[in-house]
Amino acid sequence: MSNENQFFVIKAKENGVNVIGLTRGSDTRFHHSEKLDKGEVMIAQFTEHTSAVKVRGKAVIQTSHGTMDTEE
């Protein structure tokens, strides 16, 4: 499975969780951001433009590699 087909889920555990997409290429830059409130869920995937995602705030993140909690 290529990176572009991998989905991940982010569930906010508090209001104001920031999800920030970072670009591919020689210069990594922010290219998109979303703000989630408590209980909101975002389903996303890596694309030809998005190579990384930064999550700021209390959230649970589920990927094909497992589940992570930002509080741990």
N, C-alpha and C positions, 0 to 999 in steps of 0.2 A: 504494500500500500504506500503510495507516494505521500509526501507531506501535504500536498494540495487536497488530498481526499480525507484527511484526518479532521474530525470534528472534535470540539471540546465544549464543555458546559460550565458556565460560571453562575453560581447562585449567591446572591448578596445576603449576608447575615446582618447587615446594618444599612441605614440610609447613606447614600453618597459614595458607594463603591465605584472607583474609576477603573475602567477597562481601556487600555491604550494599545493600539496596534502600531507595530514598528515595521519599517520598510526593509526590503531586501536590497542588496547591492553594496557597493564600496562605501557609501555613506548611509549609515543606519539613522533613520529619522522617524519622528512621530508622524503618522498620517491619518489617524482616526481615533476618536475617543468617545466613550459612552459613559453615562453615569447611571448606576442601578440603585434602586431603593430596596429596602429590606424585603426579602421574599421574591424579588424579581429574578428571572432566569434569562440568561443570554446563551444561545447556541450559535457557535461560530466555527469557522474553519480557516486553516492557513491557505493562502492563495499565492499567485505569482507575485503579488505585491506585498503580502504580509508574511514576515518570517518569524516574528516573535510577538508576544502579547505580555504586557505588564499589568498586573492587578494590584491596585492600591486600596486597602480597606479590608474589612473582615468578610471573607467569602469562602465558599467551597468550590473547588475546581475539579472537574472530572475529565479525564482523558483516557485514551487507550492504554496508557501506562499506569493508571490508577487514580485514586482520589487524594487530593491534597487540601488541607485546611490552612488558610493563611495565618491562623493563630498559633500553629504548632511550630 
